[in-house]
Amino acid sequence: MKRRRKTKKASSGRTGLVIDLHRYTALQAREKIRKTVENAQRHDVIICIHGYGASGKGGGLRSAVREYIYNELFCKDRAIGGCVHCEDLLNPREMDNPYYKLHIDQYHKALETRPNLKEYAGNPGVTLLML
């Protein structure tokens, strides 16, 4: 008999809407993200915790989630205003990139009402979706 995995609901805290995708497959994670974005009317940020991966190079889930967020939700569907990879928040070399600068500006605006977002800065296992 196949054991069903408990699914976590997205939680809403002081930092914004948080979804934890640990132990999800890439396909399950895409569906969870899509549903969360569709139902996130009163939020300006979704904190997507996907983990970095045990390989030390960034895992498959991390790559699949970020590819889906950028290619499908941002570029194709325009369902989100942008995304910020949290490890890039501590990387000043990216500030020359206009795409990155736009999303960092959105991040700083979100910080005004959600100062606890700072705790994710530098974490390669987290991506912020700016709505």
PyMOL commands that set and color helices and strands:
alter all, ss='L'
color gray80, all
select helices_A, chain A and resi 26-38+60-76+86-90+92-96+98-113+115-120
alter helices_A, ss='H'
color red, helices_A
select strands_A, chain A and resi 11-13+16-20+45-49+82-85+126-130
alter strands_A, ss='S'
color yellow, strands_A
deselect
rebuild
show_as cartoon
